[in-house]
Amino acid sequence: MNELLLIAALAGGLAVALVYFVFASFVFGAGYQPAPRRVVTMMLDKAAVGPSDYMFDLGAGTGAIVFRAARERGARVLGVEVEPLRVAVLRLRRRFGGPKDRVQIAWGNLFTLDFRDATVVAVFLWPGAMEKLRPIFEAQLRPGARVVSHWHPVPGWEPESVDRETRVYLYRRPG
Ligand SMILES: C[S@@+](CC[C@H](N)C(=O)[O-])C[C@H]1O[C@@H](n2cnc3c(N)ncnc32)[C@H](O)[C@@H]1O
């Protein structure tokens, strides 16, 4: 009986931890779901991310986009994440896998970022967050900056191209 109670308590604790990890950040703009490998490849290809880019990943999760953009495409990348456990994972990955000189990790709210230096912005967020980001992008992104989004489009913007299969949208600021 005691063993059963212990198992039930452990299972309950694990379930609560999992729900926290995936859903707690929902109030800030999105829950947690890592972009699949082929989606990340499509995002990097569509935005033509390269060594001259400074890319922001808005809601970096555990780094599915951040580390591949830095390692495989040679970009400088800023990953911003609000949930502290994921920030710890990102910092460990940066420390032990790198590349440290091209990856920055910021713990904070993506809506308070200054976007003026970004040449590429990657997003995989909920529709409400996309709605909030649109005027920020319009006010701050430099001419020619690319926005590459997985799953949800930027409302009201005309994409330069779309991959329907992976649901990747590419936008470019005019000018
Ligand atoms: C759907 S996941 C995408 C993770 C990663 N970009 C990827 O593609 O694998 C969204 C992430 O955004 C984070 N997030 C949500 N709202 C945020 C906010 N306001 N500021 C920073 N990060 C946020 C969540 O904690 C979550 O890790």
The ligand as a MOL file (V3000), in Angstrom:
LIG
                    3D

  0  0  0     0  0            999 V3000
M  V30 BEGIN CTAB
M  V30 COUNTS 27 29 0 0 0
M  V30 BEGIN ATOM
M  V30 1 C 6.7140 26.7030 -29.3310 0
M  V30 2 S 8.1870 26.9580 -28.3390 0 CHG=1
M  V30 3 C 9.4230 27.1620 -29.5970 0
M  V30 4 C 10.8320 26.8840 -29.0950 0
M  V30 5 C 11.9650 27.0700 -30.1270 0
M  V30 6 N 11.9230 28.3860 -30.7660 0
M  V30 7 C 11.8950 26.0110 -31.1740 0
M  V30 8 O 11.4280 26.3230 -32.2780 0
M  V30 9 O 12.2610 24.8660 -30.8920 0 CHG=-1
M  V30 10 C 7.9000 28.6320 -27.7650 0
M  V30 11 C 8.8640 29.0890 -26.6880 0
M  V30 12 O 8.6400 30.4740 -26.4590 0
M  V30 13 C 8.8130 30.7490 -25.0810 0
M  V30 14 N 8.1050 31.9850 -24.7940 0
M  V30 15 C 6.7630 32.1810 -24.7810 0
M  V30 16 N 6.4690 33.4610 -24.5120 0
M  V30 17 C 7.6750 34.1020 -24.3570 0
M  V30 18 C 8.0230 35.4570 -24.0480 0
M  V30 19 N 7.0930 36.4050 -23.8920 0
M  V30 20 N 9.3320 35.7730 -23.9740 0
M  V30 21 C 10.2850 34.8170 -24.1670 0
M  V30 22 N 10.0150 33.5220 -24.4330 0
M  V30 23 C 8.7090 33.1670 -24.5340 0
M  V30 24 C 8.2380 29.5210 -24.4060 0
M  V30 25 O 8.7080 29.3890 -23.0780 0
M  V30 26 C 8.7050 28.4010 -25.3410 0
M  V30 27 O 9.9210 27.8700 -24.9180 0
M  V30 END ATOM
M  V30 BEGIN BOND
M  V30 1 1 1 2
M  V30 2 1 2 3
M  V30 3 1 2 10
M  V30 4 1 3 4
M  V30 5 1 4 5
M  V30 6 1 5 6
M  V30 7 1 5 7
M  V30 8 2 7 8
M  V30 9 1 7 9
M  V30 10 1 10 11
M  V30 11 1 11 12
M  V30 12 1 11 26
M  V30 13 1 12 13
M  V30 14 1 13 14
M  V30 15 1 13 24
M  V30 16 1 14 15
M  V30 17 1 14 23
M  V30 18 2 15 16
M  V30 19 1 16 17
M  V30 20 1 17 18
M  V30 21 2 17 23
M  V30 22 1 18 19
M  V30 23 2 18 20
M  V30 24 1 20 21
M  V30 25 2 21 22
M  V30 26 1 22 23
M  V30 27 1 24 25
M  V30 28 1 24 26
M  V30 29 1 26 27
M  V30 END BOND
M  V30 END CTAB
M  END
